[in-house]
Amino acid sequence: MPLAFYAQKYSTRTGTVKFEASVASFEEVAAENKSASAIVNAANGDMAVLALMKGFRFKVALMEEHFNENYAETSKYPKATFKGKIANFKVDSLTATPSEFTITGQLTLHGTTKQITSKAKISKSGNTITITGNFSVKPSDFDIEIPSVVSKKIAETIVISYNFSLN
């Protein structure tokens, strides 16, 4: 009878994904989602992330309403997903001191999928792997229309940052 080996998977349901689209001298355009799910396959570095779009919280309720109804259209596109791979990932070589890795994959947002590459800091303490990093996107890359009346108040390039503690 052959032995079966199952790859260890690390996961979380409380990952943080933030985005920043502020422009100097205008009101802050930023939101945070503290309930993103992420999973990493320790054997090969495959990674998947899911964030429900209605989970993004803004400081200003009206901004959150506009985000959900007009920009992200969360009733039509309820989630953002990422499926990718951490290059040269070896769980056994991780330490408490973060090392830099490259993560490449497909981000699906607002019904559009684009290739994304991100530099991430990854560390391991006990049985917890921590992954932090960021990347930039443009709303136009995902067919998100910014009305001209507010376009000067929203950055052309949006920085998305993430922080996952996976067990």
MARLUM-377407 format. One record per residue (C-alpha): residue in one letter; x, y, z. Coordinates in nm, 3 decimals, always signed. Layout:
  res     east    north       up
    A        X        Y        Z
...
This chain:
  res     east    north       up
    M   +0.000   +0.000   +0.000
    P   +0.153   +0.335   -0.106
    L   +0.204   +0.606   +0.151
    A   +0.006   +0.923   +0.095
    F   +0.171   +1.257   +0.164
    Y   -0.050   +1.556   +0.221
    A   +0.097   +1.900   +0.183
    Q   +0.059   +2.119   +0.486
    K   -0.162   +2.418   +0.424
    Y   -0.151   +2.740   +0.621
    S   -0.463   +2.956   +0.625
    T   -0.642   +3.251   +0.781
    R   -0.986   +3.410   +0.771
    T   -0.871   +3.731   +0.937
    G   -0.619   +3.866   +0.686
    T   -0.601   +4.240   +0.630
    V   -0.621   +4.402   +0.288
    K   -0.603   +4.782   +0.262
    F   -0.612   +5.020   -0.027
    E   -0.497   +5.379   -0.047
    A   -0.614   +5.608   -0.327
    S   -0.572   +5.945   -0.157
    V   -0.460   +6.261   -0.332
    A   -0.282   +6.538   -0.141
    S   -0.509   +6.821   -0.017
    F   -0.828   +6.616   -0.059
    E   -1.018   +6.389   +0.178
    E   -0.851   +6.053   +0.249
    V   -0.962   +5.777   +0.013
    A   -0.864   +5.459   +0.193
    A   -1.032   +5.144   +0.320
    E   -0.948   +4.830   +0.513
    N   -1.089   +4.478   +0.510
    K   -0.995   +4.268   +0.816
    S   -1.170   +3.948   +0.708
    A   -0.981   +3.837   +0.397
    S   -0.924   +3.463   +0.365
    A   -0.587   +3.333   +0.248
    I   -0.431   +2.990   +0.207
    V   -0.076   +2.882   +0.123
    N   +0.034   +2.534   +0.024
    A   +0.361   +2.477   +0.212
    A   +0.481   +2.216   -0.040
    N   +0.478   +2.434   -0.353
    G   +0.405   +2.797   -0.258
    D   +0.063   +2.808   -0.424
    M   -0.143   +3.087   -0.271
    A   -0.507   +3.196   -0.288
    V   -0.679   +3.500   -0.136
    L   -1.046   +3.598   -0.118
    A   -1.177   +3.936   +0.000
    L   -1.545   +4.021   +0.005
    M   -1.577   +4.371   -0.138
    K   -1.845   +4.477   +0.112
    G   -1.590   +4.406   +0.387
    F   -1.392   +4.722   +0.308
    R   -1.447   +4.988   +0.574
    F   -1.396   +5.359   +0.513
    K   -1.372   +5.640   +0.768
    V   -1.658   +5.818   +0.590
    A   -1.984   +5.623   +0.554
    L   -2.086   +5.810   +0.238
    M   -1.755   +5.718   +0.073
    E   -1.817   +5.352   +0.160
    E   -2.165   +5.374   +0.006
    H   -2.027   +5.526   -0.316
    F   -1.753   +5.261   -0.329
    N   -2.006   +4.977   -0.299
    E   -2.271   +5.119   -0.531
    N   -2.083   +5.320   -0.795
    Y   -1.723   +5.202   -0.822
    A   -1.679   +4.843   -0.705
    E   -2.043   +4.758   -0.783
    T   -2.033   +4.503   -0.502
    S   -2.380   +4.364   -0.567
    K   -2.265   +4.262   -0.917
    Y   -1.899   +4.184   -0.825
    P   -1.909   +4.072   -0.459
    K   -1.551   +3.947   -0.423
    A   -1.190   +4.001   -0.522
    T   -0.971   +3.694   -0.563
    F   -0.603   +3.628   -0.612
    K   -0.456   +3.296   -0.724
    G   -0.081   +3.276   -0.754
    K   +0.249   +3.137   -0.646
    I   +0.526   +3.240   -0.409
    A   +0.850   +3.193   -0.606
    N   +1.120   +2.973   -0.448
    F   +0.904   +2.912   -0.141
    K   +1.047   +2.663   +0.109
    V   +0.863   +2.664   +0.439
    D   +1.157   +2.495   +0.615
    S   +1.389   +2.786   +0.531
    L   +1.162   +3.050   +0.687
    T   +1.271   +3.216   +1.012
    A   +1.137   +3.483   +1.246
    T   +1.336   +3.736   +1.041
    P   +1.134   +3.827   +0.731
    S   +1.281   +3.734   +0.391
    E   +1.175   +3.885   +0.060
    F   +0.985   +3.673   -0.190
    T   +0.813   +3.745   -0.521
    I   +0.447   +3.654   -0.552
    T   +0.297   +3.636   -0.901
    G   -0.057   +3.552   -0.997
    Q   -0.398   +3.653   -1.122
    L   -0.602   +3.921   -0.945
    T   -0.972   +3.918   -1.032
    L   -1.156   +4.236   -0.940
    H   -1.473   +4.392   -1.080
    G   -1.508   +4.102   -1.325
    T   -1.163   +4.155   -1.479
    T   -0.849   +3.944   -1.427
    K   -0.496   +4.087   -1.447
    Q   -0.148   +3.951   -1.382
    I   -0.001   +4.095   -1.060
    T   +0.352   +4.072   -0.919
    S   +0.428   +4.172   -0.562
    K   +0.735   +4.173   -0.341
    A   +0.641   +4.024   -0.005
    K   +0.813   +3.983   +0.331
    I   +0.754   +3.634   +0.470
    S   +0.852   +3.504   +0.812
    K   +0.766   +3.210   +1.036
    S   +0.741   +3.207   +1.412
    G   +0.618   +2.891   +1.578
    N   +0.346   +2.753   +1.351
    T   +0.249   +3.095   +1.210
    I   +0.360   +3.224   +0.871
    T   +0.330   +3.601   +0.826
    I   +0.310   +3.747   +0.474
    T   +0.311   +4.125   +0.419
    G   +0.350   +4.329   +0.103
    N   +0.186   +4.560   -0.144
    F   +0.132   +4.626   -0.513
    S   -0.029   +4.896   -0.726
    V   -0.321   +4.886   -0.968
    K   -0.513   +5.137   -1.175
    P   -0.895   +5.140   -1.157
    S   -0.904   +5.159   -1.538
    D   -0.720   +4.823   -1.559
    F   -1.027   +4.665   -1.398
    D   -1.290   +4.862   -1.591
    I   -1.374   +5.073   -1.287
    E   -1.492   +5.412   -1.403
    I   -1.411   +5.717   -1.192
    P   -1.649   +6.004   -1.278
    S   -1.470   +6.321   -1.388
    V   -1.637   +6.519   -1.108
    V   -1.432   +6.323   -0.847
    S   -1.138   +6.203   -1.059
    K   -0.903   +6.470   -0.918
    K   -0.980   +6.344   -0.565
    I   -0.888   +5.981   -0.634
    A   -0.533   +5.870   -0.718
    E   -0.474   +5.724   -1.065
    T   -0.267   +5.447   -0.907
    I   -0.407   +5.269   -0.602
    V   -0.173   +5.099   -0.356
    I   -0.305   +4.772   -0.217
    S   -0.130   +4.634   +0.091
    Y   -0.185   +4.304   +0.265
    N   -0.096   +4.133   +0.591
    F   -0.174   +3.766   +0.652
    S   -0.092   +3.559   +0.962
    L   -0.151   +3.200   +0.858
    N   -0.157   +2.889   +1.082
